[in-house]
C-alpha cells in the first residue's frame, strides 16, 4: 500500500525533534506534528507576567492534578521543553542505568537494571552533544557522573564575580564545584537574568526548533503541522496501527494520515494519553503509570549586598559529590546546581503571605538559589489517566523516601550559603509543589517483559511493531540529572532502528 509519509512524529521536543532530524536527514519523508504553535513574540522574552504568571508559552490545557484543576509549567510550543528549558545538558551516572544498586529495598527485581547500559548509549551522547553544540568546561572533572570522552564541543564563559565567591563556598562546604554544561550558544547569548521558562530572544538556546527543525524544513524531507492535535492512532480489525487522526485546533477539521511508522514524542503526559485514547494499553497495565518528576530541594541565600543575579545570567555552578550518597548519608541523590530567580512576581507568588513589590525587588537583588535533584521513585499509583469526559487526570504523591532524601539535601544546600556568608538562608523541598513538574518521566517505560513494561528495549510498543515512543516516558527511573540529554541520545539510538523499518 501507499503511505502519506514514512514516519509521522507527534511532538517536537527533545525526543520528537531529534528523531525528526535523524530520519529526515536520512532521506525519509517525515511529518512532525505539534499541538502548540511557533512562539515568535520576542517582546515577551523577559516579561515575567506573560511567561510565568500567564504562562503564554506553556501548555494551555487544564489538568486535574490530585483532584484540583490547574495548569502545569510544561512547554506548549514548537520545540517542546527544549524551547523553555534552562539548557543544562549533562550526562547521568552509569549507575542510573542500574537503579537496583541503590533502590533494591524500594523497587521490584525487574526494575533493578535498564534493558540497555550506559555504554550502549554513550556514542549517542557524543552525537547529541555535537548536534546541540553543548558548551562545557573541559579543564575540570565532574564527580560521579559521566562526561564526554573527547571533551565538550564548545567553551563556557568565565564565572561571574558572585560565582567566584560561591565556588569558594561550595569548596569550603566540602563539595567539588564545576561549571555546568549548557546547550547555549554563548557567542549569541544576551546573559538574560532569567532563562528557564522564558522564550529566548535571539535563539541562543539549543532548542530542537532552532538547531534541528528549521534547518530540516528547508530541505523538503520534513513537513510540519503546528496547532494540530493527534487525537488517536487508528487500528484495523487485526489490531495493527494503520493511521493517525489529526485535528486542526483552529478550524476543528479532522485529517487521517498514514505512515510506515508512528512515533509518539508528546511527553510523559501526552504520549500515554494518546495511547489510552487509542486503546493501545498492552498487557502490562503500565501505560500512564509510574508518573515521575524530580522531588529535590531548593535553598535560597540572602546577602547583605547585591549579587548581580537580578541583572545577568549567573546560573553557572553545580556539584555532584552527593550524587551517589556519602558515608554519613548512604542514599543516592543527584545534581546540585545554581538556578536564577525568575523575578519579583514569582517571589510574591511563592510566599504564603503578601509581600510588597518593592520588598520583592529588594530581595531579588540580594539572593542566590541552589536546587538539588532527587529521583522520584516509580510508583504504580502515580499515574496519568483519562476521565469519562476525556479529562486528563494526574495522580502523584512523592514516596516518603524521596522526601527524606530531599530534606537532607536541603540542609546541605543551606550549608553552602552559610559558607558564602549569607545573612539568612531558607529552604523548601519539592513535595510542596504540584505545578512545577520538572523532568517528567516513566509513564511508558521500556523493558524486556511485555507484562511489566510498555516498550521493548528499542522503545517500540511490545504488541505493535510500527509504533515507537521516544520521550522521557521510556525511563524506568528518573535519573539524578535533567533527562534532556538522555532523551536526545536515546532518540538518536532509536532512530537507527526506525530507519531500518521505514
C-alpha positions as CSV (number, residue, x, y, z in Angstrom):
1,X,0.0,0.0,0.0
2,X,1.0,3.6,-0.4
3,X,1.7,5.8,2.6
4,X,1.4,9.5,3.1
5,X,4.7,9.6,5.0
6,X,7.5,7.2,6.0
7,X,7.2,8.5,9.6
8,X,4.7,10.6,11.5
9,X,6.1,12.1,14.7
10,X,3.8,13.5,17.4
11,X,5.6,16.1,19.5
12,X,8.6,18.3,18.7
13,X,10.7,18.3,21.9
14,X,13.9,16.6,22.9
15,X,12.7,13.3,21.6
16,X,10.5,14.1,18.7
17,X,12.6,16.9,17.2
18,X,15.7,14.8,17.4
19,X,14.1,11.8,15.8
20,X,12.7,14.0,13.0
21,X,16.2,15.3,12.3
22,X,17.7,11.8,12.2
23,X,15.0,10.4,9.9
24,X,14.7,13.4,7.6
25,X,18.5,13.7,7.3
26,X,18.5,10.0,6.1
27,X,16.1,10.9,3.3
28,X,12.9,9.7,5.0
29,X,9.6,11.5,4.4
30,X,8.7,12.9,7.8
31,X,5.7,14.7,9.2
32,X,6.2,16.4,12.5
33,X,3.0,17.3,14.4
34,X,2.9,19.8,17.3
35,X,-0.2,20.7,19.3
36,X,1.4,24.1,20.2
37,X,2.3,27.0,18.0
38,X,5.6,28.5,16.9
39,X,6.3,31.1,19.6
40,X,7.7,34.2,17.9
41,X,6.7,37.1,20.1
42,X,10.2,38.4,21.1
43,X,8.8,41.3,23.1
44,X,7.7,38.7,25.7
45,X,11.1,37.1,26.2
46,X,11.8,38.7,29.7
47,X,8.2,39.6,30.6
48,X,7.7,37.6,33.8
49,X,3.9,38.1,34.0
50,X,3.4,36.9,30.4
51,X,5.8,34.0,30.6
52,X,5.5,32.6,34.1
53,X,2.3,34.0,35.6
54,X,0.1,34.0,32.5
55,X,2.0,31.0,31.1
56,X,1.7,32.1,27.5
57,X,4.2,29.7,26.2
58,X,3.2,26.8,28.4
59,X,0.7,24.0,27.8
60,X,-2.8,25.6,27.6
61,X,-4.6,22.6,29.0
62,X,-6.1,22.4,32.4
63,X,-5.2,19.2,34.2
64,X,-6.9,17.5,37.1
65,X,-3.9,17.2,39.5
66,X,-4.8,15.2,42.6
67,X,-8.4,16.4,42.3
68,X,-7.6,20.1,41.6
69,X,-7.8,21.9,38.3
70,X,-4.5,23.6,37.3
71,X,-2.1,24.4,34.5
72,X,1.4,23.0,34.7
73,X,4.7,24.5,33.9
74,X,5.3,22.3,30.9
75,X,6.1,23.8,27.5
76,X,3.3,24.2,25.0
77,X,5.1,25.5,21.9
78,X,7.1,24.2,19.0
79,X,10.3,22.7,20.3
80,X,8.6,21.3,23.4
81,X,10.6,21.5,26.6
82,X,13.7,22.5,24.7
83,X,12.2,25.9,23.8
84,X,11.9,26.8,27.5
85,X,14.4,24.7,29.4
86,X,17.4,26.1,31.3
87,X,19.7,24.5,28.8
88,X,21.7,22.2,31.2
89,X,22.7,19.2,29.1
90,X,24.6,16.8,31.4
91,X,25.2,13.1,31.3
92,X,23.9,11.0,34.2
93,X,25.8,8.4,36.2
94,X,26.3,5.0,34.7
95,X,24.7,3.7,37.9
96,X,21.5,5.4,36.9
97,X,21.1,2.5,34.5
98,X,21.2,0.1,37.4
99,X,18.7,1.5,40.0
100,X,18.7,-1.7,41.9
101,X,22.2,-0.9,43.2
102,X,20.7,1.9,45.4
103,X,17.0,1.2,45.5
104,X,16.8,-2.6,46.0
105,X,14.6,-2.1,49.1
106,X,12.1,0.0,47.1
107,X,12.0,-1.5,43.6
108,X,10.9,-4.9,42.3
109,X,13.6,-7.1,40.9
110,X,12.7,-6.5,37.3
111,X,13.4,-2.7,37.7
112,X,16.9,-3.2,39.1
113,X,18.5,-2.8,35.6
114,X,17.6,-1.0,32.4
115,X,17.5,-3.2,29.3
116,X,20.4,-1.1,28.0
117,X,23.6,0.1,29.7
118,X,25.3,3.4,29.8
119,X,27.9,2.1,27.4
120,X,25.1,1.3,24.9
121,X,24.0,4.9,24.9
122,X,27.5,6.5,25.2
123,X,28.1,7.0,21.5
124,X,24.7,8.7,21.1
125,X,25.5,11.1,24.0
126,X,28.6,12.0,21.9
127,X,26.4,12.6,18.8
128,X,23.8,14.6,20.8
129,X,26.4,16.9,22.4
130,X,27.7,17.6,18.9
131,X,24.3,18.1,17.4
132,X,23.2,20.6,20.1
133,X,26.7,22.1,20.4
134,X,27.0,21.7,24.2
135,X,29.3,24.2,25.9
136,X,31.3,22.9,28.8
137,X,34.5,23.2,30.9
138,X,37.0,20.6,29.7
139,X,39.5,21.5,32.4
140,X,37.7,20.0,35.4
141,X,36.2,16.7,36.3
142,X,32.6,16.2,37.4
143,X,32.4,13.6,40.2
144,X,30.0,10.6,40.0
145,X,28.6,11.3,36.5
146,X,29.8,10.6,33.0
147,X,31.4,13.2,30.8
148,X,32.4,13.3,27.1
149,X,35.4,11.2,26.2
150,X,36.8,13.8,23.9
151,X,35.5,17.0,25.6
152,X,32.7,19.4,25.0
153,X,32.3,20.9,21.5
154,X,32.1,24.5,22.8
155,X,33.5,26.5,25.7
156,X,31.7,28.2,28.5
157,X,32.3,31.8,29.6
158,X,34.2,32.7,32.8
159,X,32.4,32.6,36.1
160,X,30.5,35.8,37.1
161,X,32.1,37.6,40.1
162,X,29.4,36.3,42.6
163,X,30.0,32.8,41.3
164,X,33.7,33.0,42.0
165,X,32.7,33.7,45.6
166,X,30.1,30.9,45.6
167,X,32.7,28.5,44.1
168,X,34.9,29.0,47.1
169,X,31.9,28.5,49.4
170,X,30.9,25.2,47.7
171,X,34.5,24.1,48.2
172,X,34.6,25.2,51.8
173,X,31.4,23.1,52.4
174,X,33.3,20.0,51.3
175,X,32.0,19.8,47.7
176,X,33.6,20.0,44.3
177,X,32.2,22.9,42.2
178,X,32.2,22.7,38.4
179,X,30.9,24.8,35.5
180,X,27.6,23.4,34.3
181,X,27.5,22.2,30.6
182,X,24.9,24.1,28.6
183,X,23.1,23.8,25.3
184,X,23.6,27.6,24.8
185,X,25.5,29.4,22.2
186,X,27.3,31.9,24.4
187,X,28.6,33.8,21.4
188,X,25.0,34.9,20.9
189,X,23.6,34.7,24.5
190,X,22.5,38.0,25.9
191,X,23.0,36.8,29.5
192,X,19.4,37.4,30.4
193,X,18.9,37.2,34.2
194,X,16.1,34.7,33.8
195,X,16.3,31.8,31.4
196,X,14.2,28.7,32.3
197,X,10.6,29.3,31.4
198,X,11.3,32.3,29.2
199,X,11.5,32.5,25.4
200,X,15.0,33.1,24.2
201,X,15.1,36.4,22.4
202,X,17.9,35.6,19.8
203,X,17.8,31.8,19.5
204,X,20.9,31.2,21.6
205,X,19.2,28.3,23.4
206,X,19.7,24.9,21.8
207,X,16.1,24.1,21.1
208,X,15.1,21.5,18.6
209,X,13.3,24.2,16.7
210,X,16.5,26.3,16.3
211,X,19.1,23.6,15.9
212,X,17.2,21.0,14.0
213,X,13.6,21.6,12.8
214,X,14.1,24.9,11.0
215,X,17.2,23.5,9.2
216,X,15.2,20.5,8.0
217,X,12.2,22.4,6.8
218,X,14.5,23.9,4.1
219,X,15.5,20.5,2.5
220,X,12.0,19.3,1.7
221,X,12.1,16.0,3.6
222,X,10.3,17.4,6.7
223,X,6.8,18.7,6.9
224,X,5.5,20.5,9.9
225,X,2.0,20.9,11.3
226,X,1.6,23.2,14.3
227,X,-1.6,23.8,16.4
228,X,-2.5,20.2,15.5
229,X,-3.8,17.7,18.0
230,X,-3.1,14.0,17.5
231,X,-6.4,12.6,18.8
232,X,-5.7,8.9,18.4
233,X,-3.9,6.2,16.5
234,X,-6.2,4.1,14.2
235,X,-6.2,0.3,14.0
236,X,-7.6,-2.2,11.7
237,X,-9.6,-5.4,12.5
238,X,-6.4,-7.2,13.2
239,X,-5.2,-4.6,15.7
240,X,-2.4,-3.2,13.5
241,X,-2.0,0.6,13.6
242,X,-2.9,1.9,10.2
243,X,-3.2,5.7,10.6
244,X,-3.4,8.7,12.9
245,X,-6.3,11.1,13.4
246,X,-5.2,14.7,13.5
247,X,-7.4,17.7,14.4
248,X,-6.7,21.2,13.4
249,X,-7.0,23.1,16.7
250,X,-8.1,26.3,14.9
251,X,-10.7,25.0,12.5
252,X,-11.6,21.7,14.1
253,X,-11.1,19.9,10.8
254,X,-10.1,16.2,11.1
255,X,-7.5,14.6,8.9
256,X,-6.5,11.0,8.7
257,X,-2.9,10.3,7.6
258,X,-0.9,7.1,7.2
259,X,2.8,6.2,7.6
260,X,5.0,3.2,7.8
261,X,6.0,4.2,11.4
262,X,4.2,6.3,14.1
263,X,6.4,7.9,16.8
264,X,4.9,9.4,19.9
265,X,7.0,12.1,21.5
266,X,4.4,14.1,23.2
267,X,6.0,13.8,26.7
268,X,5.4,11.7,29.7
269,X,1.8,13.0,29.9
270,X,0.9,13.5,26.3
271,X,2.1,10.1,24.9
272,X,0.3,7.9,27.3
273,X,-2.9,10.0,26.8
274,X,-2.7,9.2,23.1
275,X,-2.2,5.5,23.8
276,X,-5.1,5.4,26.2
277,X,-7.4,7.2,23.7
278,X,-6.3,4.7,21.1
279,X,-6.9,1.6,23.2
280,X,-3.2,0.6,22.9
281,X,-2.6,-0.4,26.5
282,X,-0.8,-3.7,26.0
283,X,-0.5,-6.5,28.5
284,X,1.3,-4.8,31.4
285,X,-1.3,-2.3,32.7
286,X,1.6,0.1,32.9
287,X,0.6,2.7,30.3
288,X,0.3,6.0,32.2
289,X,1.6,4.5,35.4
290,X,4.8,5.4,37.3
291,X,4.5,9.1,36.5
292,X,7.7,10.7,37.9
293,X,9.3,14.1,38.2
294,X,12.1,15.2,40.4
295,X,11.4,15.8,44.0
296,X,14.5,17.6,45.1
297,X,15.2,20.5,47.3
298,X,15.8,24.2,47.0
299,X,17.7,26.6,49.2
300,X,17.9,30.4,48.9
301,X,20.6,32.6,50.4
302,X,20.0,36.3,51.1
303,X,23.1,38.5,51.2
304,X,23.8,42.0,52.5
305,X,24.9,43.3,49.1
306,X,23.6,42.8,45.6
307,X,24.6,39.6,43.9
308,X,24.1,40.6,40.3
309,X,21.6,37.8,39.7
310,X,18.8,40.3,39.0
311,X,20.7,41.8,36.1
312,X,22.6,39.0,34.4
313,X,22.6,35.2,34.0
314,X,24.5,33.7,36.9
315,X,23.3,30.1,36.5
316,X,26.8,28.5,36.2
317,X,27.8,26.2,39.0
318,X,27.0,22.7,40.1
319,X,28.3,19.9,42.2
320,X,27.7,16.1,42.3
321,X,29.5,14.9,45.3
322,X,26.3,13.6,46.9
323,X,25.0,12.0,43.7
324,X,25.7,8.5,45.0
325,X,25.5,9.4,48.7
326,X,28.4,9.5,51.1
327,X,29.5,7.6,54.2
328,X,27.4,9.8,56.5
329,X,24.3,9.6,54.3
330,X,24.5,6.5,52.1
331,X,21.5,7.3,49.9
332,X,21.5,8.3,46.3
333,X,20.8,11.9,45.5
334,X,21.6,13.9,42.3
335,X,23.0,17.0,40.7
336,X,23.0,20.3,42.7
337,X,23.0,23.5,40.6
338,X,22.5,27.2,40.8
339,X,19.3,28.5,39.3
340,X,18.1,32.0,38.5
341,X,15.3,33.6,40.5
342,X,12.6,34.4,37.8
343,X,11.6,37.8,39.2
344,X,9.7,39.7,41.9
345,X,6.3,38.3,40.8
346,X,7.5,34.8,41.3
347,X,8.8,35.6,44.7
348,X,5.4,37.1,45.7
349,X,3.6,34.1,44.2
350,X,5.6,31.5,46.1
351,X,5.3,33.1,49.6
352,X,2.3,32.2,51.8
353,X,1.9,35.8,52.8
354,X,1.6,39.1,50.9
355,X,4.8,40.9,50.1
356,X,5.1,44.4,48.6
357,X,6.6,44.6,45.2
358,X,9.4,46.9,46.4
359,X,10.4,44.4,49.0
360,X,10.4,41.6,46.5
361,X,12.6,43.6,44.2
362,X,15.0,44.3,47.1
363,X,15.2,40.6,47.9
364,X,15.7,39.6,44.3
365,X,18.8,41.7,44.0
366,X,20.3,40.1,47.1
367,X,19.6,36.4,46.8
368,X,21.0,33.3,45.2
369,X,19.3,29.9,44.8
370,X,20.6,26.4,44.5
371,X,18.5,23.4,43.8
372,X,19.3,19.7,44.4
373,X,17.7,16.9,42.3
374,X,16.4,13.8,44.0
375,X,15.0,10.9,42.0
376,X,11.2,10.4,42.3
377,X,10.8,6.6,42.7
378,X,8.4,4.9,40.3
379,X,5.1,4.1,42.0
380,X,2.3,2.4,40.1
381,X,-0.4,4.5,41.8
382,X,1.3,7.7,40.4
383,X,-0.3,7.9,37.0
384,X,-1.8,9.6,34.0
385,X,-5.5,8.7,33.4
386,X,-8.4,9.7,31.2
387,X,-11.7,10.6,32.8
388,X,-15.0,9.6,31.2
389,X,-15.3,13.0,29.6
390,X,-11.7,12.9,28.3
391,X,-10.3,14.9,31.1
392,X,-6.6,14.3,31.8
393,X,-6.2,13.2,35.5
394,X,-2.8,13.2,37.2
395,X,-2.3,11.4,40.5
396,X,1.0,11.9,42.2
397,X,2.5,11.7,45.7
398,X,6.2,11.6,46.4
399,X,7.4,8.4,48.1
400,X,8.4,9.1,51.8
401,X,11.9,8.0,50.9
402,X,12.1,10.8,48.2
403,X,11.0,13.4,50.8
404,X,13.5,12.0,53.4
405,X,16.4,12.4,51.0
406,X,15.2,15.8,49.8
407,X,15.2,17.2,53.4
408,X,18.8,16.0,53.8
409,X,19.8,17.7,50.6
410,X,18.1,20.9,51.6
411,X,20.2,21.1,54.7
412,X,23.4,20.6,52.7
413,X,22.5,23.3,50.3
414,X,21.9,25.7,53.1
415,X,25.3,24.9,54.4
416,X,26.8,26.2,51.2
417,X,25.1,29.6,51.7
418,X,26.3,29.8,55.3
419,X,29.8,29.2,54.0
420,X,29.1,32.0,51.5
421,X,28.3,34.3,54.4
422,X,24.6,34.7,53.6
423,X,22.8,36.7,56.3
424,X,19.8,34.4,56.0
425,X,19.0,31.0,54.4
426,X,15.7,29.5,53.5
427,X,14.9,26.0,52.2
428,X,12.0,24.0,50.8
429,X,11.5,20.5,49.4
430,X,9.9,19.6,46.1
431,X,7.0,17.7,47.6
432,X,5.3,21.1,48.4
433,X,4.8,21.9,44.7
434,X,2.4,20.2,42.2
435,X,2.8,22.8,39.4
436,X,6.5,23.0,38.7
437,X,6.7,19.4,37.5
438,X,10.3,19.4,36.2
439,X,11.7,16.5,34.2
440,X,8.7,14.2,33.7
441,X,9.4,10.6,33.1
442,X,8.3,7.0,33.4
443,X,4.8,6.6,32.0
444,X,5.7,4.3,29.1
445,X,8.8,2.6,30.5
446,X,10.9,0.2,28.4
447,X,11.9,-3.4,29.3
448,X,12.2,-6.9,28.0
449,X,8.9,-8.3,29.5
450,X,5.6,-7.1,28.0
451,X,3.9,-8.0,31.2
452,X,5.9,-5.4,33.2
453,X,6.8,-2.8,30.6
454,X,5.1,-0.8,27.8
455,X,8.0,-0.7,25.3
456,X,10.7,-3.1,24.2
457,X,14.4,-2.1,24.5
458,X,14.1,-0.2,21.2
459,X,11.2,1.8,22.6
460,X,8.7,0.1,20.3
461,X,5.3,-0.9,21.7
462,X,5.5,-4.6,22.6
463,X,2.4,-5.5,20.6
464,X,2.6,-3.0,17.8
465,X,5.8,-3.2,15.7
466,X,5.2,0.1,13.9
467,X,4.6,2.3,17.0
468,X,7.5,3.8,19.0
469,X,7.5,6.2,22.0
470,X,10.5,8.4,22.1
471,X,10.4,10.9,25.0
472,X,11.0,10.9,28.8
473,X,8.3,8.3,29.4
474,X,10.7,5.4,28.4
475,X,12.8,5.7,31.5
476,X,12.3,3.2,34.4
477,X,13.7,5.7,36.9
478,X,14.1,9.5,36.7
479,X,18.0,9.9,36.9
480,X,19.9,12.3,39.1
481,X,20.1,14.9,36.4
482,X,17.9,16.6,33.9
483,X,16.7,13.9,31.4
484,X,17.0,16.2,28.3
485,X,20.4,15.0,27.0
486,X,19.5,11.3,27.7
487,X,16.2,11.7,25.8
488,X,18.1,13.2,22.9
489,X,20.7,10.5,22.9
490,X,18.1,7.8,23.2
491,X,16.2,9.3,20.3
492,X,19.3,9.1,18.1
493,X,19.7,5.4,19.2
494,X,16.1,4.5,18.4
495,X,16.2,6.4,15.1
496,X,18.8,3.8,13.9
497,X,16.2,1.1,14.4
498,X,13.4,3.2,12.9
499,X,15.4,3.9,9.7
500,X,15.5,0.2,9.0
501,X,11.7,-0.2,9.2
502,X,10.5,2.9,7.3
